[in-house]
Amino acid sequence: MICIFTGEAYPLNLSLRIARKLINGRKKSFSTFIMRISITATTISVAAMIVSLSFINGFQKIVAEKVFGFWGHMRVQHYEPIRSTIAEEVPINKNDTIEKLMAAHPNILSISPFATRSAILNANGTIEGVMLKGVTASYPFKKLDRFLIRGKWPSLDDSTKSGQLVLSEYTANQLGIDTGRSLLIYFIQENGTMPRTRKLLVSGIYRTGIDVYDKVYAIGDIQLIQKLNDWNKSQIGGYEMDLKDPSTMDSTAAEVFNFIPAGWNAVTLKEISPEIFDWLNLQNTNKYILITVMTIIAVINLITCLIILLLERTPMIALLKALGARDGTIQRIFIVYGSWIAGIGILLGTIIGLSLCYLQQYGELIKLNEEAYYVRTAPVAIDYGQVIMIVVGTFVVSMLILVIPSMISRKINPSRALQFK
């Protein structure tokens, strides 16, 4: 007599039918309870990966945009091997030929002359030290619009010096001053003579949320710095540049360095402010740790669930073997069973994870300490490529791991298992 389980034409179909019976079994059985726990754990793991990675992506994107928005992606300035982040620049002379070469570079979006000068502000009997960033009328203030919270950017004219200044919210609060008010600015002289004093009007207030900028910089007219430094009109601190593709800033800086004059240097903002970018790069490590931990949790949970279900279904396995079912057929039953659990968990986890991300993206429910995190609300940047990787990766790993517990079915002895039933 030929057993119905040994036919070669229907083993997969048979496995699917039995697995479907197990899945649709009694709703209040112990197997159903374990299956639900496993689906819940897989759902939480996948949702946690999607939400966490989206939050990390958001932090990296927003903070990088803030840093680059305020200071551009790279600078060309006098070469100084050892230089503080907020030190004043040694002047260089504007060079029309070099400007044209830089403007012709396919990755350079804008070029803006700048200079910096340390100063002391005095208002309402309070003094505050700042670094004045001087720019020209051609400066692309539009990229800074996201930071302006009150007033307007200074009105600049290359023919006459502007008497306007933009302060950070932090500095304005320290001085107790607001837009439309005047203050005194003092420039300390290196030769020990009396500080030079100017009266300036506060035209606007900005806030980036990054202490390195908010507690240090004010923005004004480069001509004021040129006058105070006794520079001529062609002398500047350097060129600030915005790039079309920030990911290639290192190679762009190297290419620009090849045609600038000796004594000049092309540096990226990553070299100028490494502490911020080290913090951002640390988030990549957090990504890998998170994905590894959550995948391990999902896999261990699935293995444990399937082993419990196998042990509970030992009599059924023994009976199938006694009737002639092959080990491969029985193994496929539990692989299908496990893949269904993993699939449902992954699907629910994806839906819940994306829903939470959209909720934060549009509702801004989670608030943060801006001094610690550089942002006031937790930013979200959903990378759908990463979401697909999480879904596919979790399913593939789960399918590979499912072979381990399903191998237990091969070790079950029908006669002994049915003897103790």
Protein Blocks (a to p, Z undefined) as FASTA:
>chain_A
ZZfklpmklmmmmmmmmmmmmmmmcfkbmklmmmmmmmmmmmmmmmmmmmmmmmmmmmmm
mmmmmmmmmnojbdcddddfbacfkbccddddddfklmmmmmmpmkbmbdcddddddddd
deehiacddddddddfklcfklmmmmpmghjdddddfkbccfbdcddfklmmmnopaehi
acddddddfklpacdddddddfbdcdehiaklmmmbccddfklmmmmnopafkbcfbdcd
ddfblmlmmmmmmmmmmmgcehiacddfklmmmmlmmmmmmmmmmmmmmmmmmmmmmmmm
mmmmmmmmmmmmmmmmmmmmmnopafklmmmmmmmmmmmmmmmmmmmmmmmmmmmmmmmm
mnomaccdfklnopabdcddddfklmmmmmmmmmmmmmmmmmmmmmmmmmpcfklmmmmZ
Z
